[in-house]
Amino acid sequence: MCTIYKRGNKYLLSFSMSFHYLFILERTNKISTVALMIMIGDALHNFVDGISIGAAFTENMYLGISVSLAIICEELPHELGALV
């Protein structure tokens, strides 16, 4: 989900996967290259995590649960680090 807010002379782009990422846009309405790389990389990372969980559950229920727990343990500090 992507939402654009206007505050004064600046625009805020809110991009949400599991947490909200705010990127400040200049008056030219362009997203900086670094912000675009972060959004694409995070989307690809979450997509691969989802495919991994689906493949693990297809193989075996216990494998799916263990992979899900491993991804939760990996994603929690990853997403909390994005907020700080």
N, C-alpha and C positions, 0 to 999 in steps of 0.2 A: 504494500500500500504506500502510495506516495502523495503527500499533501504539501502545498505551498502556502505559506502564511506571509502577509505583508506587515511589517512593523516599521513605521517611519519611512525612511528612504531605502531600507534593506528588505530583502526577501529571505525567508527561511524555508528550506526544503526539508521536510520530515520524511525520512525513508524508514519504514518499519518492517523488520523480519520477526525478530523476537523482542528487540528493544528498539527505541527510537534513536535515530542518528540525525542530528541537525547540522545542516551545512548552510553557511551564509552565502547568499548569492549577491554579486555586484549588480549595479544598475543595468549592466549589459545582459542580465539574465543567463549568464553562462556558469556552468558548474566547473570548478577547478579540476584539473587533471587528477590530482591526488584524491579528491573526494570521489570522483568517478571510479578510479581504480579500487578504492576501498569498498564502494558499494558493489561493484561487479565481483570482486574477490570474495566478499562475505556471502553474496548470493550463491556463488559457485561452491563455496565451502559447505554451506548449509544444504545445498542440493546433493552433494556427494555424501554427506552424513546421512541424509534421508535414504539414498539409494543403498548405502551400506546396511542400514537398519532393515530395510525391506528385504535385501538379499539374505541377511542373517536369519530373519524370521522364516523365509522360504525354506531354508535348509533345515532348521531345527528350532524349536521354541526356546530351549535353554540357551542356545547360541544367540538368538535374537535378544533375549533379556540381557545377557552378558555384554553384547555389543552396545545395546541401548544404555546400560549403566556406564560403560567406558566412554561413550560419546557425551553423556551428561557430565561426567567427571572432567572431560576435556573442555566442554563448552562453557561450563559455569565460570571458571576463571577467565576464559576468553571473552565472554560477554561482559563480565564485571569489569574487566580491564578496559573495555571500550567505553564504559561510562565514566571512568576516572580520568 
